[in-house]
């Protein structure tokens, strides 16, 4: 009887948020969006990727396998997946892909107000997975429904920020409680997946060195053909594209948080020349590394000026 009631509650929530469609988008702000989507067994899983914003992935129904960082996790109904900026991830193939999920995407700039009160608030995103609990699931679903209703009934920034603050606090508290169980959430993989994840961890650690297919095949005792084919099958991308993504992500961190010049960054992230680095960076990001750094400095300066102006206006 309890299982029937749980299914009825799940379907009620799922149908309510989807408004009868297989996909709905709620764009509450240019830096904050909610996407609700039903997935069937035939949808394209996509390749390993990363981005410059935060993602929160709430599973309304079904089960999926998710690769994050260097591990594969089994995600069940009510679980929350957390993806920080520039962390490589992807949905992994499984026996049954059918599920309904809510994806919340938030730009870092949208979160600055929260960081004033708790600079470490968003460390919980490094947990990657927060498993479902009855109390947490109900509270999260209520907040998500309220956020969506806010879009339908009339957008109020204060209300949205208040709801998000409550959501982040719930996730942070549950992440602290579940941190010791993270290994239990990892999928028991077959030997093939384990070997490829070993390659992934090796690349994540040795990205700054000259890694080639021959080096990887010797390190992991696999033929080059088998390694290349199996890596693509499991990760949805080639080993060379994965190496490139890891290197670019690390270079972005250095551009943001250090004063290292382009040549130094190229060398420390595994590129054989600054020209090669600049070309690869532009291919991936659509802008040169130097312009990327400059645009961030201008953006930060603009935000600082806006805050100072706002503070002066308040004091008048």
N, C-alpha and C positions, 0 to 999 in steps of 0.2 A: 504493500500500500504506500509506504514511504517513497519507494522508487517512482511509483506512478505520480505522486504529488510533486516530486522533484522535477520529473519530466514536464509536467503541466506548467510548473513555475518557469522552467527554462524556456519552453515554447512561448509562453506569454511574454516574457521579457524580450526574446528574440524577435517575435512578430511586432511587438510594440516599437522597438527601436528601428526596425527596417521599413516601417511604413508600407509593407506589402511588396517591396522591391528586393532584388538580390544585392543591391549596392546603394548606399546612401552616403553623402558627404555633408558634413556640418562644418563650415568654415566660420569659426567664431571670431577670428582675428587673422590678419595677414601672417602672424607668427604662430598660429595655433589652429589645428584642424583635427576633426574626428572623422574617421571613415569606418563605416559598418559594412561588412561584406559576408555573404554566404559563399563558400567554396564547394564545388563538387569534386568528384573523383578524377576529372579530366583536366583540371586547370594547370597552367604552366607554372612550375615551381620557381623559375628564375635562377639566377646565379648568385654566388657569394658577392656581397657588395657592402659598402658603408656610406655614410652621409654625415653632414655637418650639424645635424639636429638630433634631439632626443626622440625616442620612440617608446611608447607603452602599448603593449599588445595584450588585450584581455580576451581569453577564449570563452565564448558564451556556450558553445557546445562542441562535441567531438574530441578528437585527439590528433596531435601532430608531433613531428620530430623537428627540432630546431637546432641549427648549428650556430653557436656564438663563441667567438674568440678562438678556442681550440678544442671545444667539446660539443657533443650532441646531447640534447636534453629531450626527454619525453614530456610534452606539455599536455595537461588534461583540462577538462572543463573547470573553469573558475580560477585557473592559474594565471599569473601575470608574468609576461616577458618584458624585460627592461633592456633597452639598447642605448648605451651612451653614444655620443658623437664619435665617429671614426673607428668604430668597432666592427669588424667584418662579421657578417651573419647571413643566414639564408634558411628558408624552410627546406627540410630534407625529405626525400621521397619515403613513403611508407606504404603499408598495405591498404590503408583507408584514408583518403585525403579530406573527406567530407567534414566540414566544420563551419561554424559561424564565429566571426571574431570582430572585435572593435579595435581599431588602430588609432592611437592618439599621437600626433606628431607636434612637437613643440620646439621652436627655435630657442637657442640659449639666451638671446636678448630678451625674450618674454619672461625669463625666470629671474631677472636681476632684482626685482623687488623682493622676492622671497629670500634671496641670498643676504639681504641686509640684516635679516633677523636670525638667520642660521647659515653661515658660510659653508658648512659641511652638509647641508640638507640633502643635496643630490648625490651624495656618496652611495645612497641605496641603489642607484642605477648599476653600480658595479656588482650587485648580487646576481644580475641577469635573470634569475627565475625566483619568483615568490609563490610557493604552492598554496593552493586554495585552503581556506578554513571557512567554516559555515558563517562565522560572524563577519570575517573580512569580505567574503563574497557578497553578502547582502548589502553591506555598506558601500562597496565599490559600485555595484549595479545601481543603487539609489543615486549615487553622485553622478554617474555617467548619464542616467536618465534625466537628471536635473539639468545637466549641461546641455543635453540635446533639447530639452523642453525650453531652456532659456533662449536657444536659437529660434525656436518656433514662435514663442510668445513675445519676444522682444529682447534684444541683446542688451544686457547691463554689465559693464566691465567689472564693477565692484562685486557683483554676485558671482560672476565667472571666476574671478581671482579668489574669492572666498571658498568656492567649491573646490578649486584646484588646491588651495592650501590644505583643506581637509583631506583630499585625496593623497597628496604627497606625505602628509603626516601619518596616515594609515599605512602607506607603503613603507615608509622609513621604519616605523615600529615593527612591522611584520618582517622586514628584511633583517633587522637586528636579531629577532627571535629565531629566524630560519637559517642564519649564516652557517651554523654548524652542520646543517643537513644538506648543503649544496651538492656534495659528492653523491648522496643518495638519489638525487634527481637525474643524474647522468644515465643515459641509456646503456644497457648492457649490449655491447655491439658485437657483430661478427668479426672474425679475424681480418677480413678485407677492410672494413671500416676502421678498425683499430690501427692498421698499418698506415692508412692514408692520414688519419689524425696524427699519427706519429710524424709523418712528413710535414703536416701543417704546423705542429709545435716546433719542429726543427727550423722551418722557414721563419716562424715568428721570432725565434731566438737568434738566428744567424743571417737575417735579412741584410745586414750591413756588409756581409762578405760576398764574394763572387760565387753565387750558387747557380749551377747548371744542372740540366737533366742527368748528365752522366754522374755528377757528384751525388745527386739524390739516389740514383739507382744503386750506386756502390754503397752508400751509407745504409740503405734499407734492404739490400739484397733482392732487388726486383729488376727485371729487365726494363729498359727505357720505354719500350712499347707498352708493357703492362702498366707501369707506373703512370704514364701519361694518360692512357685510356681510362684507368680506374679513378684517377684523381678527377678527371673531367666528369665521370659518371656520378661520383659522390658529391663533389663540391659544386658542380654546375658551371665550372670555369676551368680554364687550363692552368697548369702549375705556374707557367710564366706570367699569366695575368694576375694570379694570386700574389706572386712575389712582388709584382709591380704595385698592386694595391697596398700591400703592407708597407712597402718603402715610401709610397706617397703619403700614407697616413702618418708615418713617423716624421716625414719632412714637414708636414703641416704643423705638427706639434712644435717642431724646432722654429719654424717661421713665426709662430704665435708667441712662443715663450722664451726665445733666446735672441741674442743679437748676432748670431753666427752669420757670416756672409754666405752667398749662394754656393761658392766652391766648397766651403767647409760642410755645409749641409749635404751637398751632393756626395761628398766623400764618406760622411758618417752614416749615410743611408744606403750605401751599396751601389751607387751609380758610378760608372767608370770615368765620367767627365761632367763638368757643369753644363755643357751643351746638351748632352744626353739627358741629364736631369731636367733641364728647362723644357726641352721638347716633350718629354714624357709627362711632366707636370701639366703643361698646357693642353696636351691631348686628353688628359683625365679631367682637369678642372676648368678648361676653357679660358684660362688666363695664365700669364707667366707667374712664376713664384714671387718675383719682385713686386709686380703689380698687386698680387694677392696680399702680400704683407702691407703694402702701402694703403690698399683699400681698407684693411682692418684698422690701421692706425688712424685713418681719416674717420672711420665709423666710430671708433672709440673716442676720438677727440670731439666729434659732433655730439655724442651722447653726454660727454662730460659737460660741454657747453649748455646743453639743454637742461641738465640737472642743476647747474649753477644758476641759470636763468629762472628756473622754476623756484629754486630756493629764495632768490631775490624777490620774486613776485609775491611769494607767501609772506615774506618778512615786511612787505610794504604796508 
